[in-house]
Amino acid sequence: MIATYLVIGGAVIAVMMIFGVLMLLAQGGVLDLSPAAFYQFLTIHGTGMIGAAALAAVGLMWYFLRDYVELSKKVFTWNLILFLIALVMIIVGVFSFEYASAWTFLYPLPALSAGAWGIIGALLYLGGMLVLGTGFLLLYIDTGRAIIRKYGSLGKGLGWDVISGKKDVKDAPPATVIASTMVTIVNTTAIVAGAVVLIMNVINVINPAFTFDPLLAKNLTYAFGHIFANAIIYMGVIVVYEILPRYTNRKWAVNKSFLIAWTMSTAFTLVIYTHHMLMDSVMPKWMLIMGQALSYANGIPVLVVTAYGALMIVYKSGIKWDMASGLAFLSMFGWSVGVVPAIVDATIVVNHVMHNTKWVPGHFHMYMGLGAVVMLFAFMYYLAKVDSNLKPNGLDKLAFVCYTLAMISISAQFLVSGAISTPRRWATHFPEWMGPALFGAIAGVFLVIATSIFITHFIRYIIVRNKTGSDFYERKLA
């Protein structure tokens, strides 16, 4: 099941990259793509990329968390089934019925498309998102149940009893449990917020007489989307906490600073979506100030303790680098660097100028593409290593370099485009804006090739595993 999660997630990510390349080629003036098709590509690219990365990240989290708590395999299976149903609904809605609101589905756009799409397309997309969210919600309810059953409460899963001094640090939960507890809290909140606004949108599409406050709708939409996307990296970082100690024969230290950092990040992640609202002058001013201040603060706690911990656990350890450990370490670089332009954009005076430019996808592609997604690839190579005798070859190492350079190039061209005020989400570019987009498209081709090599290696592992049996790891330990 975990291998299936990763294969489906990885395959969808690769296909979404192709849509990204096609959009950049269109913006670069090379590909003649109609605006309607462009916005359909934009919708499926954003929705599919986040959904697929979340699916693979959940598989990663589930794999390691099951060592500490008792999880339900039935719920794990049902999440995958609901994901596939949602995927079909969204694809049909976007490509057969031309739905193209982008992932944000901002009210009242699903119902008022100026004839670009009809009721069926909107209902298929919104319904698909609801089905997808239902699967993930079931899974997080199960992880929350398992953590509470083992540790007593979600607060204890975050180590609050250790922080308060009621327990000794040596009795603190493992890093994997702490991260999983945080993700369970924030993503349950996010999915409920998303379900509320999705259901209200569905009712509005069916009965336009039903209306609701657009500002409330936007807050709920970004509370859902921003938190859910952010949580991917908090699930993915578990691979760093788990495999680097095994490579270095050192224990990942969980101390009070580590516990406090994760508690702070839990609280901040729930409210910093407001930095997406800084251009909305009707928002309460205190919320906008909070959005800026806490966006600054959120980039510090977990990232600092994790990045510092990764450096310390590797320092003078004599670690033998391979694809899994190398990708895990690279993800720390991507996370660290990707946060910087995000914090810049969260500054109110900068946001008013930059937020609707390509600066935003620049930070997001670096944060996700060089951070979270790399964590997923690290897990794929780790799983192939410990559960089979398959070894990476020179092509895998070439793909590592190729992926790194290509992802940096794509992120850089977005940031450069933002710096010259190129608007994001525009199907057509002026000639002055086309250069960076074309450069990004070329880099994107190499990115797709590198990603395909990563996924091919994992598929080879599955084939080998089917031949050698599923108990290879146990026999190797024996």
N, C-alpha and C positions, 0 to 999 in steps of 0.2 A: 504493500500500500504506500509506503513512504517513497519507494522508487517510482511508483506511478504518479504520486504528487509532484515529484521533481521532474519527471519527464514531461508531463503535461505543462507544468509551470515553465520549464525551460523552453519547450517548443513554442508556446504562446509568446514568450518574451522575444524569441528570435523572429517570429512573424511580425510582431509589433515593431521591431527594429526596422524591418523592411518597409512597413508603412511610414515610419519616420524618415527613411531615406527618400521615399517617393515624394513626401511633402517638401523636403528640403530641395529636391531636384525641381519641383514645381516653383518654389519660391526663388530658386536660382535661375529661372528662366529657361531651363533645359527641357523640362517635361511639360507638355500641354495638358494640364489637369483642370477640369472645370471646377469652379468654386464649390458647387454642390458636392462633388466627389471629394474635394480637399477636406471639407468639414466633416464628411463621413469618416474619412481616414483619421482626422484629428480626434473624433469621438471614440473610434475603436482603439486608436493608439493609446490614449490616456487611460481609458477604462480597462482595456485588456492588459496593459503593462502593470498597472497597480494590482489588478485582480490576480494575475498570474504570479507576480512576485510575492503577494500575500499568501497565495496557496502554497508555493514552494517553501516560504518562510515558516508557515504553520507546520509543514512536514518536518522541517529542521527542528523546530521547537519541540514538537511531539516526540521525535526520536530521542532527544536527550532528556526531556522532562520525565518520560516514562521510567527512567532509572531511579527517580526519587519519589514519584507518586503513582497511584494506580489510575490509569486513564481508560476510557471506554473505546474499544475498537469499533463498536457499532456507530457511535457518534462520529468517529474519525472517517468511517466509510460513508456515512450519510452526508457529511460535509462535501466530500468529493462528488457524490452523485448530484447534489444540489448545485454545486459549482458548474458541472457539465450541462445541466438543464439550463442554468442561467446563461452560460456561454452561448448556447444555441439560440435562446430567446434574444439576446443582445445582438448577435450576428445577423439574425433574420430581420430584427427591427431596424438595424443600421443599413444593411445592404439591400434587403428586399423592399423595405418601406421607406428608405432614404432618411431615417432619423439622424439628425446631426446637430445636437445641442452642445457638444463637447461633454466631458464627464460631469461638468458642474450642473447640468440640467436646471439652470436657474429659473425659478418661477418668475413670470408666467410663460417662459419660452416653450416648454413642452406642449402647451395648448395653443399658443399664439406663434405659429411659425411662418406666417405670411404665405401659406401654401407650400412651403418647402417640404413638409411631411404631413401625414394625416394622423388620425386618432390611433389607428392600429400600430403604427410604428412607435408612437410615444408610449402606448401601453405595453408593448413588447419590451421596450428598453427599460422603462420604469419598473415593470413587473420582474424582468430579469435581474435588475439590481436588488429588488426585494428578496427574490429567491436566493441570490448569492449571499446577501446579508444574513438571511435566516440560517444558512448552513454554518457560517462563521460564528453566529451568535450561539448556536447549539454547542459548537466546539468550545467556545470560551466559557460558557456556563459549566461545561464538563471539567475544564481545567480548573475553574474556580472551585467547583465541588471537590475535586481531588486534592487541591492545595489546602482547603479548609479542613477536610477530613484528616489530613496528615499533620498539619501545623496548628489547627485550631481556629484560624481566621486569616483573612487576606492581609490584615495588618501584621500579623506574625509572619506571614509569607514574605513581607517586606522587611522583616527584622525589627519591628517597632519595639518589641520587648527587649531586644538587645540594645537598641538606641537608648531606651529609658533606663537601662541598667538592671532590669529584672532578670536578665539572662547574661551569661558570659559570652564574649565574642566567639569563643570556640564552639558554641552551640548555635551560632547563626545559620540560617538556611544557606545552601549552596548558591552560587551566583546564578545558575540556571533557574532555580526556583524563584529567586528575587526578580529576575528579568521577566519570567513567565507571569508572575503575579502582577507586575506593573502592566504588562500587555493585556492581561485579562481585564484589569480595571479600566484602562483607557479605551480599549477597543469595544468592550461591552457598552460603555457610555456612547462611543462614537456611532456604533451600529444602531442603537436605539434612537439617537438623534436623526440619523439618516432615514430610518424607517418612518419616523413621524413625518418628515418633509416629503418623502417619496409617496406615502399614502395620501397626503394632502394634494400632491401634484396629480396623482391618479384620479382622485375625486374631481379635481378641477378640469382635467382632460375630458372626463365623462360628462360632467355637468359644469359648464363654464360659469353658471350662476353662483357656484360655490367659490368664494375668494378668501384669501388670507393675507396677512401682512407681508409684503415683499422683503422687508428688512429682517423679520423673523425667519423667513424662508432662507435668506442668504446666510444668516448666522448658523442655522441648523445644517445647511448644506456644507459649509466650510468646517463646522465642528466635526461633521462626519468625515469629509474627504481628507482634511489636513491631518487629523489624528490617525485615521486608518492608514494613510500613506506613511506617516512618521513611524508607526508601530512596526512596520516591516523591518526597519533597521534594528529595532530593539529586540525583535525575534531573531534576526540574523546574527546579532553580536554574540548570541549563545555559542555559536561555533568557535568564536575566539576564546571564550571562557573555557570551553571543553577541550579543544584540540591543542592549543599552545601548551597547557600544562602537561599533556601527554607527550608532546614532542621534546619538552625541556626537562621532564622529570621533576618539575617544580609545582607546588600547589598554588592555585590562584588565591591570593589573600583576600578574604572578606573581612573587612574591619568596619568600624563605625563610620568612617568617612565614606566608604563604599555604600553602606546602607543609607546614609543621609542623602547621598547623591541620587540614588535611585528613587527615594521618596520625593525629593525635590522635583525630579524629572517627571514623576507621576502627576504631581500637582500642576506643574507648568505646562505639560503637554496637553492637558485638558482645556487650557484657556488661551494659549498663544495663537490659536487660529485667527484671533482678532487682528493680527498684523496683515491679514488679507482684506481687512475692512478699513484700512487707514485712509482710503480715498473716499469713503462714504461719510460725507460731512454730517449726515443725520445720526450717525452713531453717537452714543454718549461719550463725551470727551474722556472720562475716566477710563472707559474701556479701551480707547485708543492708546492712551498713555500706558495702561497696563500691557497692552499688546506689544508696544515697543520695549518696555523695561523687561518684561518676562521673556520675550524672544531673545534678548541679550543673555539673560540669565540661563535660559534653557540650553544654550549651546555649551555651557561650561561643565555642570556637575558630572553626568555620566560619561560624556566624551573624555573629560580630563582624567577621571579615575581609570577609565578603560584604556585610553591611549597610553597613559603613564604606566599602567599595569602591564600592558603588552610589551612596552619597551623594557621594563624591569625584568619581566619573566624570561625575556629572550637574551638580555645582556649577559655576556660571558657564560652562556648556558651550554655552548658547544652544540647548538641545535643543528640538525641536518635538514637543510631546506629542501622541500619538494613542492609540487604544485599546490597541495592543500594548505600547507603552512605559509607558502609564499602568497597565495591569494588571500588568506586570512589576514596577513600582515598588510598587504596592499589595501584591503578594505578599511583599515584604520587610517591610512593616508587619505583615501577618498572621503571618508567621513569627516576627518579633521579639516581638509581643504574645502569641502563642499559647504561646510557650515559658514565659512567666512562671507561669501557673497550673500548668503541668506540673512545674516545679521546686518550687513550693509543695507539690504532692501527693507529690513524691519525698522530702519530709522525713518521717522515720519517725514522729514523734509526730503529725504532721498526717495522714499516710497512714492510721494506725489509725482515725481518725475519719472521714476524707473519701473514702477510696478506693472504697467501695461506694456512694457517692452520685453524683448527677448532675454533680458537680464534674468528674469524669473526662471524660465526653463533652463538657463545656463547653470544656475545654482542647483536646480533640482536634478538635472542630468548628472552633475558631478556627485551630488549627495547620494543619489540612488544608483546610478550606473557604475560609479567607481567605489561606492560604499556598500549599500545593501545587496545589490545583485551579485557583486563579487563575493560576498559572504556565502551566497547560495552556491556559487560555483566551487568555492572552497569546500563546502559540505559534500558536494557531488564527488570531488576527487578524494576526499577523506573516506567516504563510504566505499568507494571503489577500492581503496587501498586496504581497508581493514576487513572487507568482506569478500575479497577475491585476490587472486594472484596477478591481476592485471596491473601493468606498470605504464606510467606515462612515457611517451616517446618524444623525440625532438620536435615533432609537429605541435605537441601540446605546449612545450616551452616557447616555441615561436608564437603560438596563439596568445600566450601570456603577455609577451612584449607587445604584440600587435593590438590586443584588446586595450592594454593600458594606454598606449600612445593614441589610439583611435578615440577612446572615451575622453581623454584629456582634450584632444583636438575638437571634438564635438562640443564639449562644455565651453571651451574657450571661444569658439565661433559664436555661440549664443551670447556669451558675456560681451564680446566685442560688438555684436549686433545691438545689444541693449545699450552699450555705451554710445553708439551713434544714433540712438533713438528709433531703432527698427521696432515697429509694433509687433507684439505676439498675436497669434491666432488670426493673422491676415493671410488669405489665400494668394494674394497678388502683391508683389514687391516692386518698388521703383528700382531702376537700374543701380542706383547708389547702394541699395541694400542687398543686392544679389550675390556679391562676392563671397561674404562669409557663409551664406547658405549653401552655395555650391561647394565650398571647401568642406563644410560639414557633411554634405552628401557623399563626397568622396571618402572621407574618414568613416562614414557610416557603412560603406561597403566593406571596408576592412573589419569593422566591428562585427558585422553579420558573419563574416567568414570565421573570425576568432570564436565567436559564440557558438557557431555550428561545430567547430572542432571540440569545444568543451562538452557540448551535448552528445556528440558522437562518441566521445570517450565514455560517457556515462551509459549510453546505450550498449556499448561494447561490454561494459561491466555487467549489465543486466543479462546479456547473452551468455557471458562466461559463468555468471552466478547460476543461471538455469541449468548449465551443464555440470558444474561442480557441486551444486546443492547449496542450501541456505545455511548450512552449519559450518561453513568454511572458517569463520571467525572463532567459533568454539573449538574446532579441531586445531586451529593455529595456536590458541592459548594452551591447549592440552599438550 
